[in-house]
Amino acid sequence: MANSAQARKRARQANKQRALNMSQRSALRTAIKKVRKAIGAGDKTAAQAVFNDSQSVIDSIADKNIVHKNTAARYKSRLSAAIKAL
């Protein structure tokens, strides 16, 4: 356990930041699942519309370093390829 006031404060800040990061990572996963569900339904126009919305979510989370920029690019590339394959 943290002994100094400074260490206790850093522990509180770390817990708060961890909770924020987890919620944003969850939002990323939800956005990806929405696109995959639309792709699974087979409607290309609906899948493209959902993909356009979730693209901004993916980019913003990558900008905040919740996931690496290359990981975000890979997600977007694979989803886009799946939509084109419909």
N, C-alpha and C positions, 0 to 999 in steps of 0.2 A: 504494500500500500504506500501511496505517496506520503512523504513526511513533511515536506515544506509546503508553504502556502502556494508557491509558484508551481510545484509539481501537482498539487491538488487541482489548481486551475487548469493546467494543461490536460490533466486527465478528464476534467469536465468538458473542455473544448473538444478533445479527441472523440469522446462519446457522442457529442452533438454532431460533429462533422461526419462521423461514421453513420449515424442515423440518416443524415441528409444524403450521403452517397448511396446508401442502400435503397432509399426511396427513388432516387434518380435512376439507379441501375434497374430497378423494378419497372419503372416507366419505359425504359429502353426495351426490356424484354416484352412488355405488353404491346408496344408499338410493332415489334417484329412479329409477334404472334397474330396481331390483327391483319398484317399483310399476308402472312402464310395462310390464314383462314380464308381470306378473300381469294387467294390463288387456288386453294383447295376447292372453293365453290365453282371455279371455272369461268367466272365473269371477268374478262380482261379489263374492261373499262372501270369497273368497280375496284379491281385490284390496283389499277394504276392510280386511281383517285386516293385510295388509302395509302399507297406507297408515297405519293407526293406529300401527304400530311405527315407521315412518320419519318420522312427524310429530314425534316427540320428538327425533330426530336433527337434523332440519331446524331446529327451534326452538333447540336447544342450540348449534348452530353459528352461528345468527344472534345469539344472546345474546353469543357470544364475538367478534362483529364480524368473522368470517371472510367472511360475506356480509352485505349490508345487510338489515335487517328487512323492508323492502318486497319485496326479491327473494325472501326465504323465504316471505313471504305469497303472492306471485305463484305460486311453485312449488306450494304447498299448494292454492291455489285452482284451478289448472289441473288438478292431479291429481284433486282432488275432483270437479270438473266432468266429467272423463273417466270416473270411476267411476260417477257418476250417469247418464251417457249410455249405460252398458251395458244 
